[in-house]
Amino acid sequence: MSLFGPPAAAAPAPGPPQRRSRALVITAGILLVGFLALTAFSAFWTERLWFKSVDFSGVFTTLVLTRIGLFLVFGVLMAVVVALNMYLAHRFRPFFRPTSVEQESLDRYREAIKPVKGWALAGFAVLMGLFAGASGSGRWREFTTWRHSENFGTKDPYFDKDVSFYVFELGWLHFVVDFLLAAAVVGLLAALVVHYLYGGIRLQAQRDKFSPAAQIQVSVLLGVAVLAKAADYWLDRYDLLNSSGSLITGMNFTDDNAVLPAKNILVGIAIICAVLFFLNVWRRTWMLPSVGIALLALSAILLGMLWPGIVQRFQVAPNQPDKEAAYIEKNIEATRAAYNLDDVEVNRYTSAPDLGSALAQLETGTSSVPLVDPKLVSPTFEQQQQVRAYYTVPDVLDVDRYTLDGQERALVLGVRELDQSGLAESDRNWANLHTVYTHGSGMIAAYANQRPADDGSQAEAIQWAEGQEAGQKALSELSDEPFEQRVYFGETSPSYSVVGKSGEDGKDVELDLPRGEEGSSPTSTYDGEGGVPVGSAFNRLLYAVKYGEPNFLLSGRIYDDSKILYDRNPRRMVEKVAPWLTVDSDPYPVVVDGRIQWVLDGYTVTDKYPLSQKESFEDMIDDSLQDDLGFQTLPTDEINYVRNAVKATVDAYDGTVKLYAWDEEDPILKVWRNVFPGTVLDKDEIPEALVSHLRYPEDLFKAQRYQFARYHVTDPKDWYAGNNRWEVPNDPNVENSQQPPYRLFANPQGDEDPNAEQIWSLTSVYVPRDKNNLAAFVSVNSDATSSDYGKIQVLELSDERTNGPVQVANEIASDEDVRDELFSFDQGGINPRYGNLLTLPVGDGLMYVQPLYAARDASESSYPILSFVLVSYGGNVGIAPTLRGAIADVLGVDDSGPTPSGSGDGGKGGDKGGDQPPASGTVNQQIRSLLAQAEKQFAAADKAQRDGDTVAWAEAIEKAKELVNEAVELSEKK
């Protein structure tokens, strides 16, 4: 009782801390689950929106439904098998169990599981179902190809089955059999656990260790498992046609005479064992099944492992060439068919260069030789044409051909793409990166043979076909349609960009290419069809979660009509809409009807073509220019069949993706067209303007040249001996890397007539294995408008006296005239850079042509400039500032005479004599040309001074001064 009044009410006792902690944990768990669910949903839904934006919703729907269907079918089957076996084991458990220490120990577990045994059964069954469903979902390729199988029309020589059985059906049959085996084994393990727990199996009993119900169930499950193993052995027989051996891929003598009979015997033993297990349902004895299993295991060891080893060691190894000849022959036939090498035309060729040939004759045959190296001139393109640091071109440019003023011209070109790494660090905020700097602009192109638009005299400076200055509009003015130069979809496009404005009168904020002398920076707004609408609050939330970026919800730069552009790399886009294709590693840009289109080659490949040689695709296409492939289609990158089945295009402005069938007879393409109907257009729907720019793909050609280096030999014993094996030579300019193929106009048949047709080709050479002399020149017709497109022609050298690329490079480097010129480079702090060493049939022999560039290493802004052309012909080396001059140097003649129309060099002969041609082109081009000529005169003066020739020194200095004065006068007139 209180002293001053009634007692105070007692304060309520605080709740237990465990309850509050539990509430916090539950809340955190709910939030975590909600966040993970939202993240998963945003990834799924934004992927769906992307497919819809490129008009390939059908692909996404088919993929999702197929994978969900397989997940459910195999997941439910596995769950049902496991649950049913656990239920049956529990349902037929013994009601009376003899008292024993073992059973008393198990009583505790039975009591503990009794309240939740239903949940335990369901949980375990669902868990196994999830694993099985995930495995089944991952087999969507095998399922769809099995379901839509198409015949190849070719049968294997051993089992007389169409190739389609191996390519489309065998993999799926293997999976089904493996699933049945796995289901039987998992169901057996689950049943054993339940039977043991509830006394159906008593391990400590002297007799009757299995109850009748347990014995029946275990016998049936073991019988099913062994029967599935018999089916697996049966399918393994067909796998012998794709097994990788030390010598060849496919059936060999040991497989045919030891492994195959062993598989047949094991099938029979496994079936007998299965029957014994099924009979055990009535016989109730484990003796015979145990003997059967022991016999199966012993047979698998003796017949499957030891016997093939004995046959290989004592029958095959001593006489391998004779024993394997028939199998090698079938491997050769299959490999040539799978890589499309059956129709390669091989001609014997003698390279006997005639050094008495007329200069005009040889120069006519080499007028289109590309002197602009697509790799070395990339810095030149950037320095002279990129305009701003936030634009870039690829490290290796592309080569294409265009008909300009009625003439086919080879161009080295690249797209001027956006490079956000060129932005200053202070400018790298979200608004700039994703709403202002959104796209590249236009193309940059140069004439590959360094001749101007009229294909006249070769100039010393790069001759631009498409660029920033007046007169450099050869590509953008090809069509009467307005040229759309904005590039939103490219190889270096940002991860995502948000485009659009507040309304018709809204402000443009996307930065365009600066125009005009004052360097103004115009702006524009994307209005293409591509892109995903991102104006709604729902879509904003999804992309905010996808990219972890709150600005999607907060930024005022996102309007009701805004779109988001992402997954914009052309190769990535084609791989997504056609997940069954392997895409060539080199997308190339073309200008068609006023639009820049990315063209990509798609391959159908498999590693299941019977008897064809398997090789790593990355190894086959590896060379000095190859980047990491990132192989997409197979679990490994080994293949033994390839076809260029699809030509794909991606519009650089709006991202429109189109797939065109190219090899319409390819069975793999037919299958996938059935799986995804309407996604691949017919070949005759390819626009005519695009066909002239389609070309033979490099990765396919490299895979073919890799295989043909060995499989040009068709006699089995010669093939085994390997005495005529070829290989691709190393690139003389890059250590431990193969020389890449080169695109150029060539005479693939080696005709002596200098006026023979020059065909747009992809070319390469072979040398004998582990040697450096030339073995063959190989080219493929790359003109898609020609009836001979894809025809591979090989000129096989009839003797071994022709030098290969490495030997020629050594000859050039050790030539006295070349060393003298390079010495002047060293004196001026200039680094020489050798360009592509090209090989081409000219006149009576093979000619090597190599551009020599120079760049000052001390300056970050320096770029390579073509300084000389090197020519090797008939054992002689020539060097001059022009190709004509270098050929004249080889022949030992004066090149100052008249040149053939449209192909000459205007009488320019470097230091061999002749006046300099007048500079042509824009004012800046003329200035650069004059300064380049002046630099050469100063170099000539230095050489004359070293030689003690005062008169030549004075003349060269005077010419150099005149050229510099002309350049100064031109600059003052600008």
Secondary structure in CASP SS format (residue, H / E / C, confidence):
PFRMAT SS
TARGET T0000
AUTHOR 0000-0000-0000
METHOD secondary structure of the structure
MODEL  1
M C 1.00
S C 1.00
L C 1.00
F C 1.00
G C 1.00
P C 1.00
P C 1.00
A C 1.00
A C 1.00
A C 1.00
A C 1.00
P C 1.00
A C 1.00
P C 1.00
G C 1.00
P C 1.00
P H 1.00
Q H 1.00
R H 1.00
R H 1.00
S H 1.00
R H 1.00
A H 1.00
L H 1.00
V H 1.00
I H 1.00
T H 1.00
A H 1.00
G H 1.00
I H 1.00
L H 1.00
L H 1.00
V H 1.00
G H 1.00
F H 1.00
L H 1.00
A H 1.00
L H 1.00
T H 1.00
A H 1.00
F H 1.00
S H 1.00
A H 1.00
F H 1.00
W H 1.00
T H 1.00
E H 1.00
R H 1.00
L H 1.00
W H 1.00
F H 1.00
K H 1.00
S H 1.00
V C 1.00
D C 1.00
F C 1.00
S H 1.00
G H 1.00
V H 1.00
F H 1.00
T H 1.00
T H 1.00
L H 1.00
V H 1.00
L H 1.00
T H 1.00
R H 1.00
I H 1.00
G H 1.00
L H 1.00
F H 1.00
L H 1.00
V H 1.00
F H 1.00
G H 1.00
V H 1.00
L H 1.00
M H 1.00
A H 1.00
V H 1.00
V H 1.00
V H 1.00
A H 1.00
L H 1.00
N H 1.00
M H 1.00
Y H 1.00
L H 1.00
A H 1.00
H H 1.00
R H 1.00
F C 1.00
R C 1.00
P C 1.00
F C 1.00
F C 1.00
R C 1.00
P C 1.00
T C 1.00
S C 1.00
V H 1.00
E H 1.00
Q H 1.00
E H 1.00
S H 1.00
L H 1.00
D H 1.00
R H 1.00
Y H 1.00
R H 1.00
E H 1.00
A H 1.00
I H 1.00
K H 1.00
P H 1.00
V H 1.00
K H 1.00
G H 1.00
W H 1.00
A H 1.00
L H 1.00
A H 1.00
G H 1.00
F H 1.00
A H 1.00
V H 1.00
L H 1.00
M H 1.00
G H 1.00
L H 1.00
F H 1.00
A H 1.00
G H 1.00
A H 1.00
S H 1.00
G H 1.00
S H 1.00
G C 1.00
R C 1.00
W H 1.00
R H 1.00
E H 1.00
F H 1.00
T H 1.00
T H 1.00
W H 1.00
R H 1.00
H C 1.00
S C 1.00
E C 1.00
N C 1.00
F C 1.00
G C 1.00
T C 1.00
K E 1.00
D C 1.00
P C 1.00
Y C 1.00
F C 1.00
D C 1.00
K C 1.00
D E 1.00
V H 1.00
S H 1.00
F H 1.00
Y H 1.00
V H 1.00
F H 1.00
E H 1.00
L H 1.00
G H 1.00
W H 1.00
L H 1.00
H H 1.00
F H 1.00
V H 1.00
V H 1.00
D H 1.00
F H 1.00
L H 1.00
L H 1.00
A H 1.00
A H 1.00
A H 1.00
V H 1.00
V H 1.00
G H 1.00
L H 1.00
L H 1.00
A H 1.00
A H 1.00
L H 1.00
V H 1.00
V H 1.00
H H 1.00
Y H 1.00
L H 1.00
Y C 1.00
G C 1.00
G C 1.00
I E 1.00
R C 1.00
L C 1.00
Q C 1.00
A C 1.00
Q C 1.00
R C 1.00
D C 1.00
K C 1.00
F E 1.00
S C 1.00
P H 1.00
A H 1.00
A H 1.00
Q H 1.00
I H 1.00
Q H 1.00
V H 1.00
S H 1.00
V H 1.00
L H 1.00
L H 1.00
G H 1.00
V H 1.00
A H 1.00
V H 1.00
L H 1.00
A H 1.00
K H 1.00
A H 1.00
A H 1.00
D H 1.00
Y H 1.00
W H 1.00
L H 1.00
D H 1.00
R H 1.00
Y H 1.00
D H 1.00
L C 1.00
L C 1.00
N C 1.00
S C 1.00
S E 1.00
G C 1.00
S C 1.00
L C 1.00
I C 1.00
T E 1.00
G C 1.00
M C 1.00
N C 1.00
F H 1.00
T H 1.00
D H 1.00
D H 1.00
N H 1.00
A H 1.00
V H 1.00
L H 1.00
P H 1.00
A H 1.00
K H 1.00
N H 1.00
I H 1.00
L H 1.00
V H 1.00
G H 1.00
I H 1.00
A H 1.00
I H 1.00
I H 1.00
C H 1.00
A H 1.00
V H 1.00
L H 1.00
F H 1.00
F H 1.00
L H 1.00
N H 1.00
V H 1.00
W H 1.00
R H 1.00
R C 1.00
T C 1.00
W C 1.00
M H 1.00
L H 1.00
P H 1.00
S H 1.00
V H 1.00
G H 1.00
I H 1.00
A H 1.00
L H 1.00
L H 1.00
A H 1.00
L H 1.00
S H 1.00
A H 1.00
I H 1.00
L H 1.00
L H 1.00
G H 1.00
M H 1.00
L H 1.00
W H 1.00
P H 1.00
G H 1.00
I H 1.00
V H 1.00
Q H 1.00
R H 1.00
F H 1.00
Q H 1.00
V H 1.00
A H 1.00
P H 1.00
N H 1.00
Q H 1.00
P H 1.00
D H 1.00
K H 1.00
E H 1.00
A H 1.00
A H 1.00
Y H 1.00
I H 1.00
E H 1.00
K H 1.00
N H 1.00
I H 1.00
E H 1.00
A H 1.00
T H 1.00
R H 1.00
A H 1.00
A H 1.00
Y C 1.00
N C 1.00
L C 1.00
D C 1.00
D C 1.00
V C 1.00
E E 1.00
V E 1.00
N E 1.00
R E 1.00
Y E 1.00
T C 1.00
S C 1.00
A C 1.00
P C 1.00
D C 1.00
L C 1.00
G C 1.00
S C 1.00
A C 1.00
L H 1.00
A H 1.00
Q H 1.00
L H 1.00
E H 1.00
T H 1.00
G H 1.00
T C 1.00
S C 1.00
S C 1.00
V C 1.00
P C 1.00
L C 1.00
V C 1.00
D C 1.00
P C 1.00
K C 1.00
L C 1.00
V C 1.00
S H 1.00
P H 1.00
T H 1.00
F H 1.00
E H 1.00
Q H 1.00
Q H 1.00
Q H 1.00
Q C 1.00
V C 1.00
R C 1.00
A C 1.00
Y C 1.00
Y E 1.00
T E 1.00
V C 1.00
P C 1.00
D C 1.00
V C 1.00
L C 1.00
D E 1.00
V E 1.00
D E 1.00
R E 1.00
Y E 1.00
T E 1.00
L E 1.00
D C 1.00
G C 1.00
Q E 1.00
E E 1.00
R E 1.00
A E 1.00
L E 1.00
V E 1.00
L E 1.00
G E 1.00
V E 1.00
R C 1.00
E E 1.00
L E 1.00
D C 1.00
Q H 1.00
S H 1.00
G H 1.00
L C 1.00
A C 1.00
E H 1.00
S H 1.00
D H 1.00
R C 1.00
N C 1.00
W H 1.00
A H 1.00
N H 1.00
L H 1.00
H H 1.00
T H 1.00
V H 1.00
Y C 1.00
T C 1.00
H C 1.00
G E 1.00
S E 1.00
G C 1.00
M E 1.00
I E 1.00
A E 1.00
A E 1.00
Y E 1.00
A C 1.00
N C 1.00
Q C 1.00
R C 1.00
P C 1.00
A C 1.00
D C 1.00
D C 1.00
G C 1.00
S C 1.00
Q C 1.00
A C 1.00
E C 1.00
A C 1.00
I C 1.00
Q C 1.00
W E 1.00
A E 1.00
E E 1.00
G C 1.00
Q C 1.00
E C 1.00
A C 1.00
G C 1.00
Q C 1.00
K E 1.00
A C 1.00
L C 1.00
S C 1.00
E C 1.00
L C 1.00
S C 1.00
D C 1.00
E C 1.00
P C 1.00
F C 1.00
E E 1.00
Q C 1.00
R E 1.00
V E 1.00
Y C 1.00
F C 1.00
G C 1.00
E C 1.00
T C 1.00
S C 1.00
P C 1.00
S C 1.00
Y E 1.00
S E 1.00
V E 1.00
V E 1.00
G C 1.00
K C 1.00
S C 1.00
G C 1.00
E C 1.00
D C 1.00
G C 1.00
K C 1.00
D C 1.00
V C 1.00
E E 1.00
L E 1.00
D C 1.00
L C 1.00
P C 1.00
R E 1.00
G C 1.00
E C 1.00
E C 1.00
G C 1.00
S E 1.00
S C 1.00
P C 1.00
T E 1.00
S E 1.00
T C 1.00
Y C 1.00
D C 1.00
G C 1.00
E C 1.00
G C 1.00
G C 1.00
V E 1.00
P E 1.00
V C 1.00
G C 1.00
S C 1.00
A H 1.00
F H 1.00
N H 1.00
R H 1.00
L H 1.00
L H 1.00
Y H 1.00
A H 1.00
V H 1.00
K H 1.00
Y H 1.00
G C 1.00
E C 1.00
P C 1.00
N H 1.00
F H 1.00
L H 1.00
L H 1.00
S C 1.00
G C 1.00
R C 1.00
I C 1.00
Y C 1.00
D C 1.00
D C 1.00
S C 1.00
K E 1.00
I E 1.00
L E 1.00
Y E 1.00
D C 1.00
R C 1.00
N C 1.00
P H 1.00
R H 1.00
R H 1.00
M H 1.00
V H 1.00
E H 1.00
K H 1.00
V H 1.00
A C 1.00
P C 1.00
W C 1.00
L C 1.00
T E 1.00
V E 1.00
D C 1.00
S C 1.00
D C 1.00
P C 1.00
Y E 1.00
P E 1.00
V E 1.00
V E 1.00
V E 1.00
D C 1.00
G C 1.00
R E 1.00
I E 1.00
Q E 1.00
W E 1.00
V E 1.00
L E 1.00
D E 1.00
G E 1.00
Y E 1.00
T E 1.00
V E 1.00
T E 1.00
D C 1.00
K C 1.00
Y C 1.00
P C 1.00
L C 1.00
S C 1.00
Q C 1.00
K C 1.00
E E 1.00
S E 1.00
F H 1.00
E H 1.00
D H 1.00
M H 1.00
I H 1.00
D C 1.00
D C 1.00
S C 1.00
L C 1.00
Q C 1.00
D C 1.00
D C 1.00
L C 1.00
G C 1.00
F C 1.00
Q C 1.00
T C 1.00
L C 1.00
P C 1.00
T C 1.00
D C 1.00
E E 1.00
I E 1.00
N C 1.00
Y E 1.00
V E 1.00
R E 1.00
N E 1.00
A E 1.00
V E 1.00
K E 1.00
A E 1.00
T E 1.00
V E 1.00
D E 1.00
A C 1.00
Y C 1.00
D C 1.00
G C 1.00
T C 1.00
V E 1.00
K E 1.00
L E 1.00
Y E 1.00
A E 1.00
W C 1.00
D C 1.00
E C 1.00
E C 1.00
D C 1.00
P H 1.00
I H 1.00
L H 1.00
K H 1.00
V H 1.00
W H 1.00
R H 1.00
N H 1.00
V H 1.00
F C 1.00
P C 1.00
G C 1.00
T C 1.00
V E 1.00
L E 1.00
D C 1.00
K H 1.00
D H 1.00
E H 1.00
I C 1.00
P C 1.00
E H 1.00
A H 1.00
L H 1.00
V H 1.00
S C 1.00
H C 1.00
L C 1.00
R C 1.00
Y C 1.00
P C 1.00
E H 1.00
D H 1.00
L H 1.00
F H 1.00
K H 1.00
A H 1.00
Q H 1.00
R H 1.00
Y H 1.00
Q H 1.00
F H 1.00
A H 1.00
R H 1.00
Y H 1.00
H C 1.00
V C 1.00
T C 1.00
D C 1.00
P H 1.00
K H 1.00
D H 1.00
W H 1.00
Y H 1.00
A H 1.00
G C 1.00
N C 1.00
N C 1.00
R C 1.00
W E 1.00
E E 1.00
V C 1.00
P C 1.00
N E 1.00
D C 1.00
P C 1.00
N C 1.00
V C 1.00
E C 1.00
N C 1.00
S C 1.00
Q E 1.00
Q C 1.00
P C 1.00
P C 1.00
Y E 1.00
R E 1.00
L E 1.00
F E 1.00
A E 1.00
N C 1.00
P C 1.00
Q C 1.00
G C 1.00
D C 1.00
E C 1.00
D C 1.00
P C 1.00
N C 1.00
A C 1.00
E C 1.00
Q C 1.00
I E 1.00
W E 1.00
S E 1.00
L E 1.00
T E 1.00
S E 1.00
V E 1.00
Y E 1.00
V E 1.00
P E 1.00
R C 1.00
D C 1.00
K C 1.00
N C 1.00
N E 1.00
L C 1.00
A C 1.00
A E 1.00
F E 1.00
V E 1.00
S E 1.00
V E 1.00
N E 1.00
S C 1.00
D C 1.00
A C 1.00
T C 1.00
S C 1.00
S C 1.00
D C 1.00
Y C 1.00
G C 1.00
K C 1.00
I E 1.00
Q E 1.00
V E 1.00
L E 1.00
E E 1.00
L E 1.00
S C 1.00
D C 1.00
E C 1.00
R C 1.00
T C 1.00
N E 1.00
G C 1.00
P H 1.00
V H 1.00
Q H 1.00
V H 1.00
A H 1.00
N H 1.00
E H 1.00
I H 1.00
A H 1.00
S H 1.00
D C 1.00
E H 1.00
D H 1.00
V H 1.00
R H 1.00
D H 1.00
E H 1.00
L H 1.00
F H 1.00
S H 1.00
F H 1.00
D H 1.00
Q H 1.00
G C 1.00
G C 1.00
I E 1.00
N E 1.00
P E 1.00
R E 1.00
Y E 1.00
G C 1.00
N C 1.00
L C 1.00
L E 1.00
T E 1.00
L E 1.00
P E 1.00
V E 1.00
G C 1.00
D C 1.00
G E 1.00
L E 1.00
M E 1.00
Y E 1.00
V E 1.00
Q E 1.00
P E 1.00
L E 1.00
Y E 1.00
A E 1.00
A E 1.00
R E 1.00
D C 1.00
A C 1.00
S C 1.00
E C 1.00
S C 1.00
S C 1.00
Y C 1.00
P C 1.00
I E 1.00
L E 1.00
S E 1.00
F E 1.00
V E 1.00
L E 1.00
V E 1.00
S E 1.00
Y E 1.00
G C 1.00
G C 1.00
N E 1.00
V E 1.00
G E 1.00
I E 1.00
A E 1.00
P C 1.00
T C 1.00
L H 1.00
R H 1.00
G H 1.00
A H 1.00
I H 1.00
A H 1.00
D H 1.00
V H 1.00
L H 1.00
G C 1.00
V C 1.00
D C 1.00
D C 1.00
S C 1.00
G C 1.00
P C 1.00
T C 1.00
P C 1.00
S C 1.00
G C 1.00
S C 1.00
G C 1.00
D C 1.00
G C 1.00
G C 1.00
K C 1.00
G C 1.00
G H 1.00
D H 1.00
K H 1.00
G C 1.00
G C 1.00
D C 1.00
Q C 1.00
P C 1.00
P C 1.00
A C 1.00
S C 1.00
G C 1.00
T C 1.00
V H 1.00
N H 1.00
Q H 1.00
Q H 1.00
I H 1.00
R H 1.00
S H 1.00
L H 1.00
L H 1.00
A H 1.00
Q H 1.00
A H 1.00
E H 1.00
K H 1.00
Q H 1.00
F H 1.00
A H 1.00
A H 1.00
A H 1.00
D H 1.00
K H 1.00
A H 1.00
Q H 1.00
R H 1.00
D H 1.00
G C 1.00
D C 1.00
T H 1.00
V H 1.00
A H 1.00
W H 1.00
A H 1.00
E H 1.00
A H 1.00
I H 1.00
E H 1.00
K H 1.00
A H 1.00
K H 1.00
E H 1.00
L H 1.00
V H 1.00
N H 1.00
E H 1.00
A H 1.00
V H 1.00
E H 1.00
L H 1.00
S H 1.00
E H 1.00
K H 1.00
K C 1.00
END
